[in-house]
Amino acid sequence: MTVKILISVLFSALLVFGPFGCDEDEKTASIEGSWQGKKAEGKVLVFGVPSGFEEEDNNLKPLLEFEEGGVVTLTQGGVRSHGTWVQDGEKLTMSLTFNTNFVDLSGTYDIQTLTDSKLVLYLEKEGIYEDPDTGIAIEGMLKATVSFDKQD
């Protein structure tokens, strides 16, 4: 009898509070469309230990355009790069022929946030990276977070 009452109370609570549980903007949205770069943060770990190389860019300007059918275009400083994209749940795989001074942007990203107005991607990638300040090559794991705002 107590189990039935408990289930009834929980079900009633879901009916009453369920619609108010999340903001409209927090619902998962489609990745298709144009996304303006906003911020990037990254660091390189060597054998799991921070190497001292960390970068933050609060003025990120690339525009990513995800088209239906799996085509992605990145525009940076008037230069366009084309590739493909596939989304599988919380994973986004892109093949772009575009490199920054620091890293090749192809790879599989974790989608940390995807709403109607915001996209946040996280990448872990093994490789050799050159510290732009010292010119020293560092082999390790890059951990990077990149944020975008939806363009209308």
GULUMSE-486181 format. One line per 4 residues: number of its first residue (from 0); their letters; for each residue x, y, z of C-alpha. Coordinates in nm, 3 decimals, always signed. Example, Ala and Ser with C-alpha at 12.3 -4.5 7.8 and 13.67 -1.06 7.14 Angstrom:
BEGIN
0) AS) +1.230/-0.450/+0.780; +1.367/-0.106/+0.714
//
This chain:
BEGIN
0) MTVK) +0.000/+0.000/+0.000; +0.280/+0.247/+0.089; +0.455/+0.172/-0.242; +0.138/+0.268/-0.434
4) ILIS) +0.112/+0.593/-0.239; +0.481/+0.671/-0.299; +0.444/+0.603/-0.672; +0.134/+0.825/-0.685
8) VLFS) +0.318/+1.109/-0.508; +0.620/+1.082/-0.740; +0.400/+1.069/-1.050; +0.204/+1.374/-0.930
12) ALLV) +0.528/+1.562/-0.866; +0.645/+1.484/-1.219; +0.319/+1.612/-1.364; +0.333/+1.933/-1.160
16) FGPF) +0.705/+2.013/-1.178; +0.808/+1.832/-1.497; +0.720/+2.112/-1.741; +0.920/+2.360/-1.536
20) GCDE) +1.230/+2.143/-1.504; +1.435/+2.304/-1.780; +1.453/+2.635/-1.957; +1.340/+2.641/-2.322
24) DEKT) +1.693/+2.746/-2.426; +1.847/+2.445/-2.247; +1.672/+2.187/-2.464; +1.892/+2.002/-2.710
28) ASIE) +1.870/+2.158/-3.055; +1.985/+2.074/-3.406; +2.349/+2.141/-3.485; +2.259/+2.243/-3.841
32) GSWQ) +2.306/+2.614/-3.910; +2.573/+2.880/-3.861; +2.779/+2.906/-3.541; +3.008/+3.200/-3.462
36) GKKA) +3.320/+3.120/-3.260; +3.326/+3.289/-2.921; +3.591/+3.137/-2.694; +3.857/+2.864/-2.693
40) EGKV) +4.060/+2.721/-2.407; +4.325/+2.454/-2.433; +4.613/+2.291/-2.252; +4.863/+2.018/-2.325
44) LVFG) +4.930/+1.740/-2.077; +5.250/+1.536/-2.093; +5.207/+1.192/-1.936; +4.892/+1.328/-1.769
48) VPSG) +5.078/+1.619/-1.607; +5.014/+1.981/-1.714; +5.304/+2.096/-1.932; +5.261/+2.461/-1.846
52) FEEE) +5.132/+2.528/-2.197; +4.782/+2.671/-2.170; +4.604/+2.904/-2.411; +4.281/+3.099/-2.386
56) DNNL) +4.124/+3.299/-2.669; +3.821/+3.509/-2.577; +3.807/+3.658/-2.925; +3.758/+3.346/-3.138
60) KPLL) +3.622/+3.443/-3.481; +3.575/+3.138/-3.708; +3.228/+3.072/-3.845; +3.119/+2.706/-3.864
64) EFEE) +2.830/+2.622/-4.095; +2.676/+2.276/-4.058; +2.463/+2.188/-4.360; +2.206/+1.913/-4.399
68) GGVV) +2.367/+1.608/-4.553; +2.690/+1.628/-4.353; +2.881/+1.917/-4.513; +3.063/+2.160/-4.282
72) TLTQ) +3.230/+2.485/-4.384; +3.468/+2.682/-4.163; +3.538/+3.046/-4.253; +3.830/+3.220/-4.083
76) GGVR) +3.975/+3.551/-4.201; +3.805/+3.521/-4.540; +3.948/+3.172/-4.601; +3.692/+2.892/-4.638
80) SHGT) +3.761/+2.528/-4.559; +3.518/+2.245/-4.638; +3.476/+1.907/-4.479; +3.222/+1.663/-4.347
84) WVQD) +3.045/+1.616/-4.016; +2.857/+1.332/-3.846; +2.673/+1.357/-3.515; +2.621/+1.042/-3.312
88) GEKL) +2.445/+1.131/-2.989; +2.685/+1.343/-2.783; +2.975/+1.294/-3.030; +3.053/+1.517/-3.329
92) TMSL) +3.312/+1.403/-3.584; +3.445/+1.660/-3.831; +3.695/+1.625/-4.113; +3.815/+1.973/-4.201
96) TFNT) +4.117/+2.062/-4.411; +4.189/+2.355/-4.183; +4.466/+2.385/-3.929; +4.527/+2.658/-3.676
100) NFVD) +4.884/+2.749/-3.590; +4.849/+2.502/-3.309; +4.619/+2.211/-3.400; +4.444/+2.031/-3.686
104) LSGT) +4.069/+2.077/-3.632; +3.968/+1.734/-3.764; +3.858/+1.487/-3.502; +3.583/+1.372/-3.270
108) YDIQ) +3.444/+1.621/-3.021; +3.223/+1.572/-2.719; +2.917/+1.795/-2.740; +2.901/+1.951/-2.394
112) TLTD) +2.621/+2.195/-2.476; +2.388/+2.219/-2.774; +2.091/+2.456/-2.746; +1.913/+2.689/-2.987
116) SKLV) +2.172/+2.957/-2.905; +2.491/+2.789/-2.778; +2.732/+2.513/-2.883; +3.023/+2.399/-2.666
120) LYLE) +3.261/+2.132/-2.796; +3.537/+1.945/-2.610; +3.830/+1.772/-2.778; +4.110/+1.546/-2.653
124) KEGI) +4.379/+1.477/-2.910; +4.725/+1.316/-2.888; +4.996/+1.483/-3.093; +5.301/+1.703/-3.111
128) YEDP) +5.226/+2.069/-3.044; +5.454/+2.370/-3.072; +5.435/+2.627/-2.794; +5.385/+2.956/-2.984
132) DTGI) +5.573/+3.151/-2.716; +5.885/+2.934/-2.691; +5.881/+2.737/-3.018; +5.938/+2.418/-2.819
136) AIEG) +5.765/+2.105/-2.952; +5.563/+1.922/-2.687; +5.429/+1.570/-2.729; +5.118/+1.509/-2.528
140) MLKA) +4.742/+1.522/-2.495; +4.564/+1.840/-2.600; +4.245/+1.911/-2.404; +4.043/+2.193/-2.557
144) TVSF) +3.699/+2.350/-2.515; +3.552/+2.569/-2.790; +3.234/+2.779/-2.755; +3.008/+2.910/-3.032
148) DKQD) +2.695/+3.127/-3.052; +2.417/+3.052/-3.302; +2.385/+3.300/-3.590; +2.041/+3.385/-3.727
//
